[in-house]
């Protein structure tokens, strides 16, 4: 078996789940975005801890967290992740799924940039042209929306930086995600206590609402575990190609399912970005085939 195949499958699973999750977050509109993120943090931790101990990694994680540098890396990745969650949930609940999808379309191009800066990954002139074309697509969003697409830019930047930190962090996918949530869980718990008028209010007004809240743990942890495995076994540029699955699903859901406005100017902007994606993906696949031939 190709050793990179499990990483590819893990990445595809993560991006598919992220692509359809706006539908789930819409069902949690009875809570404010900050409460949804806090619930995600707590229920993810409750799900991850038994898995970690079942795999016999609990003591290793506790020992590793005694090192200040390990705590710093995981705290940084946790802050990047939670800020990305908060903005994404807010955008989903405020009819900005299309702008969120734009951010995740741009995220791979930030991956390209950071891969070159921090991991020595090289890119061809066509790939660099694709980055410039994608930025041109973003520029077209400004007259199409009548404002700067800050949601898209911040989402792309924060998630690309999260990928970089996870690649440098000392823990694997499961231990790393558990450490991130454990470090931020006390803050999440305090926020829920302070912001909810009663304990029951944090779970909505019905058993169905409570079930949706508890399910945030699975909806959060499962794709992140897949993504964490993929980041440690794939190049950031390869991860960038696969990542286009997620925003494509978000785009279709925002446009066709929730009927967010799609003007001709906005569609042109997305078309320019799709062209940039096609150029980059084609050149990246060609380079991968040439590398494979040289190895064989």
C-alpha positions in Angstrom: 0.0 0.0 0.0 1.1 3.5 -0.8 2.2 4.9 2.6 0.5 8.3 1.9 -2.9 6.6 1.1 -4.2 6.6 4.8 -3.3 10.3 5.0 -5.2 11.1 1.7 -8.3 9.2 3.0 -8.1 10.9 6.3 -7.9 14.3 4.6 -10.9 13.5 2.3 -13.0 12.4 5.3 -12.2 15.6 7.2 -12.9 17.9 4.3 -16.2 16.2 3.5 -17.4 16.5 7.0 -16.4 20.1 7.2 -18.2 20.7 4.0 -21.6 19.6 5.2 -21.3 20.8 8.8 -23.0 24.2 8.1 -26.3 22.3 8.1 -25.5 21.1 11.6 -24.5 24.4 13.0 -27.7 26.0 11.6 -29.6 23.6 13.9 -27.8 25.1 16.9 -29.1 28.7 16.2 -30.8 28.6 19.6 -27.4 29.3 21.2 -25.1 32.2 20.6 -21.8 31.4 18.6 -19.7 31.8 21.8 -21.8 29.2 23.6 -21.6 26.8 20.6 -17.8 27.0 20.5 -17.6 26.5 24.3 -19.8 23.4 24.0 -17.7 22.1 21.2 -14.6 22.4 23.4 -16.1 20.6 26.4 -17.9 17.8 24.6 -14.9 17.2 22.4 -12.7 16.8 25.5 -15.2 14.4 27.1 -15.1 12.3 23.9 -11.3 12.4 23.5 -10.2 11.5 27.0 -11.6 8.0 27.1 -10.2 7.3 23.6 -6.7 8.5 24.7 -6.7 6.4 27.8 -8.0 3.3 25.9 -5.0 3.7 23.6 -2.7 3.9 26.5 -1.5 7.5 25.7 -2.9 9.2 28.8 0.2 9.0 31.0 2.5 10.0 28.1 0.4 13.1 27.5 0.5 14.1 31.1 4.2 13.7 31.2 4.7 15.6 28.0 2.6 18.5 29.2 5.0 19.2 32.0 7.4 20.7 29.5 6.6 24.4 29.0 7.4 24.4 25.3 4.9 21.6 24.7 2.2 23.5 26.6 3.0 26.7 24.6 2.7 24.9 21.3 -0.6 23.3 22.2 -2.0 26.5 23.7 -1.2 28.4 20.6 -2.8 25.8 18.3 -5.8 25.7 20.6 -6.3 29.5 20.4 -5.9 29.5 16.6 -8.5 26.7 16.3 -11.0 28.2 18.7 -10.8 31.6 17.0 -11.4 29.9 13.7 -14.4 28.0 15.1 -15.9 31.1 16.5 -15.7 33.1 13.3 -16.9 30.2 11.2 -20.0 29.5 13.4 -20.8 33.2 13.6 -20.6 33.5 9.8 -22.8 30.4 9.3 -25.5 31.7 11.6 -25.4 35.1 9.9 -26.0 34.0 6.3 -22.4 34.2 5.3 -21.7 30.6 4.3 -20.6 31.7 0.9 -18.0 34.1 2.3 -16.8 31.3 4.7 -16.4 29.0 1.7 -14.3 31.7 0.0 -12.0 31.6 3.1 -11.5 27.9 2.9 -10.9 28.1 -0.9 -8.1 30.6 -0.1 -6.7 28.6 2.8 -4.7 26.2 0.6 -3.0 29.2 -1.0 -1.9 30.3 2.4 -0.7 26.7 2.9 1.4 27.1 -0.2 3.0 30.3 1.2 3.6 28.9 4.6 4.9 25.7 3.2 7.5 27.7 1.3 8.4 29.9 4.2 8.7 27.3 7.0 9.1 23.9 5.4 11.2 24.6 2.3 8.5 23.5 -0.2 9.2 24.7 -3.7 6.5 25.9 -6.2 6.6 26.4 -9.9 5.9 29.6 -11.7 2.5 28.4 -12.7 1.7 27.6 -9.1 2.8 31.1 -8.1 0.6 32.5 -10.9 -2.3 30.5 -9.4 -1.7 32.2 -6.1 -1.8 35.7 -7.8 -4.9 34.7 -9.7 -6.6 33.6 -6.4 -5.8 37.0 -4.9 -7.3 38.6 -7.9 -10.5 36.6 -7.3 -10.5 38.0 -3.7 -10.1 41.5 -5.1 -13.2 41.0 -7.2 -15.2 40.1 -4.1 -14.8 43.7 -2.8 -17.1 45.4 -5.5 -19.3 42.3 -5.6 -20.0 42.4 -1.8 -19.6 46.1 -1.3 -17.1 45.5 1.5 -13.7 43.8 2.2 -14.2 40.0 2.6 -12.6 40.0 6.1 -14.4 36.9 7.2 -12.8 34.9 4.3 -9.3 36.3 4.9 -9.3 35.7 8.7 -10.7 32.2 8.3 -8.1 31.3 5.7 -5.2 32.8 7.7 -6.2 31.3 11.1 -6.7 27.8 9.7 -3.5 27.8 7.7 -1.5 28.9 10.8 -3.2 26.1 12.7 -2.0 23.6 10.2 1.6 25.0 10.5 1.5 24.8 14.3 0.0 21.3 14.3 2.8 20.2 12.0 5.4 21.6 14.4 3.7 20.6 17.6 5.3 17.6 19.5 2.1 15.5 19.7 0.2 13.3 17.3 -3.4 13.9 16.1 -5.2 12.4 19.1 -2.9 13.6 21.8 -2.5 17.0 20.3 -6.3 17.6 19.9 -6.9 16.4 23.5 -4.2 18.7 24.8 -5.7 21.7 22.9 -9.2 21.1 24.3 -8.0 20.3 27.8 -6.0 23.6 28.0 -9.0 25.7 26.9 -11.8 23.6 28.5 -11.6 25.6 31.9 -12.2 28.8 30.0 -15.1 27.3 28.0 -16.7 26.0 31.2 -16.4 29.4 33.0 -17.9 31.1 29.9 -20.9 28.9 29.9 -21.5 29.4 33.6 -21.2 33.1 33.4 -23.2 33.6 30.1 -26.1 31.2 30.8 -28.8 32.4 33.1 -29.4 28.8 34.3 -27.5 25.5 33.7 -30.4 24.2 31.6 -30.2 27.2 29.3 -26.9 26.0 28.0 -28.6 23.0 26.5 -31.6 24.7 24.8 -35.2 24.2 25.6 -35.9 20.6 24.6 -34.3 17.1 24.6 -33.7 17.5 20.9 -31.7 20.7 21.5 -29.7 18.9 24.3 -28.9 16.0 21.9 -27.6 18.5 19.3 -25.4 20.2 21.9 -23.9 16.9 23.0 -23.4 15.9 19.4 -21.0 18.9 18.9 -18.3 16.7 20.4 -18.5 14.1 17.6 -19.0 16.8 14.9 -15.9 18.6 16.2 -13.5 15.9 17.1 -13.9 13.4 14.3 -12.9 15.7 11.4 -10.2 17.2 13.4 -8.7 13.8 14.2 -8.7 13.0 10.5 -7.2 16.4 9.7 -4.5 16.0 12.4 -3.4 12.7 11.0 -3.4 14.1 7.5 -1.2 17.1 8.4 1.5 14.9 9.9 1.7 12.5 6.9 1.1 14.8 3.9 2.9 17.8 2.4 1.0 21.0 3.0 0.7 21.5 -0.8 -0.9 18.0 -1.2 -3.3 18.8 1.7 -4.2 22.0 -0.1 -5.4 20.2 -3.2 -7.6 17.9 -1.2 -9.0 20.7 0.9 -11.0 22.2 -2.0 -13.6 19.5 -1.4 -14.8 21.2 1.8 -15.4 24.8 0.5 -17.0 23.4 -2.7 -19.7 21.6 -0.5 -20.1 24.8 1.6 -20.5 26.9 -1.5 -23.3 24.6 -2.8 -25.0 24.5 0.6 -24.9 28.3 1.0 -26.1 29.0 -2.5 -28.6 26.3 -3.3 -29.7 25.1 0.1 -29.9 28.4 2.1 -30.3 30.6 -1.0 -27.6 33.2 -0.1 -27.4 35.9 -2.8 -25.2 35.1 -5.8 -24.7 38.0 -8.1 -22.9 37.7 -11.5 -20.0 39.7 -10.1 -19.7 37.4 -7.1 -19.9 34.3 -9.4 -17.1 35.8 -11.5 -15.0 36.1 -8.4 -15.5 32.5 -7.5 -14.8 31.5 -11.2 -11.4 33.2 -11.1 -10.5 31.4 -7.9 -11.7 28.1 -9.4 -9.4 28.7 -12.4 -6.5 29.3 -9.9 -7.3 26.0 -8.2 -7.3 24.2 -11.5 -3.9 25.6 -12.5 -2.4 24.8 -9.2 -3.8 21.3 -8.9 -2.8 20.4 -12.5 0.8 21.5 -11.9 1.0 19.9 -8.5 -0.2 16.5 -9.9 2.2 16.7 -12.8 5.1 17.4 -10.4 4.0 14.4 -8.2 3.9 12.1 -11.2 7.4 13.2 -12.3 8.7 12.6 -8.8 7.1 9.2 -8.7 8.7 8.3 -12.1 12.1 9.4 -10.9 11.8 7.2 -7.7 10.7 4.2 -9.7 
